[in-house]
Amino acid sequence: MHDEMIEQIAEERGYDRGFTAGTAHAHELLNKYLEGLRHKRVVAESEGWMRYDEDFVLQHQIRLVGDLKLLIRKGHYDEHRDS
């Protein structure tokens, strides 16, 4: 109960605003990066110059950014999670 009271008081006083703003900014940056990766992949596919290994790397980067967004959203890393 004590921890809940402290958390409620902190929320009322806005102590988590910086954390919330930082998290939102991190998501915005990752979304922009993800958009750039997806655009690069679409352009490369449409122009027909992408090799298999380049496509594999781009797909891996896109998945990685998605994983990073999930990590930020969860707020902790679980090394034993199932992929």
C-alpha positions in Angstrom: 0.0 0.0 0.0 2.8 2.4 0.8 4.4 2.0 -2.7 1.0 2.7 -4.3 0.6 5.9 -2.3 4.1 7.1 -3.3 3.4 6.2 -7.0 0.0 8.1 -6.9 1.6 11.2 -5.3 4.4 11.1 -7.9 1.9 10.8 -10.8 -0.1 13.7 -9.4 2.9 15.9 -9.2 4.0 14.9 -12.7 7.3 13.3 -11.8 7.0 10.8 -14.6 6.5 13.4 -17.3 10.2 13.4 -18.3 10.3 9.6 -18.6 7.1 9.6 -20.6 8.3 12.3 -22.9 11.7 10.5 -23.3 9.9 7.3 -24.1 7.7 9.0 -26.7 10.7 10.6 -28.3 12.5 7.3 -28.5 9.5 5.8 -30.2 9.3 8.7 -32.7 13.0 8.3 -33.6 12.7 4.6 -34.0 9.5 5.0 -36.1 11.4 7.4 -38.4 14.3 5.0 -38.7 12.0 2.1 -39.4 10.2 4.1 -42.1 13.5 4.9 -43.7 14.5 1.2 -43.7 11.2 0.1 -45.2 11.4 2.8 -47.9 14.9 1.7 -48.8 13.8 -1.8 -49.1 10.8 -0.9 -51.3 12.9 1.3 -53.6 15.6 -1.4 -53.9 13.0 -4.1 -54.7 11.2 -1.9 -57.3 14.5 -1.0 -59.0 15.6 -4.6 -59.0 19.1 -4.1 -57.7 18.8 -5.7 -54.3 20.8 -8.9 -53.7 19.6 -11.6 -51.3 22.1 -10.7 -48.6 21.2 -7.0 -48.7 17.5 -7.9 -48.4 18.3 -10.2 -45.5 20.2 -7.5 -43.7 17.3 -5.0 -44.2 14.7 -7.4 -43.0 16.9 -8.2 -40.0 17.2 -4.4 -39.2 13.5 -3.9 -39.5 12.8 -6.8 -37.1 15.5 -5.5 -34.7 13.9 -2.0 -34.6 10.6 -3.6 -33.8 12.2 -5.6 -31.0 13.7 -2.3 -29.7 10.3 -0.6 -29.7 8.9 -3.6 -27.7 11.8 -3.4 -25.2 11.1 0.3 -24.6 7.4 -0.3 -24.3 8.0 -3.2 -21.7 10.5 -1.2 -19.8 12.8 -4.1 -19.0 14.8 -6.8 -20.8 14.0 -10.5 -20.3 16.8 -12.6 -21.5 14.7 -15.8 -21.1 11.8 -14.7 -23.3 10.6 -16.9 -26.1 11.1 -15.5 -29.6 
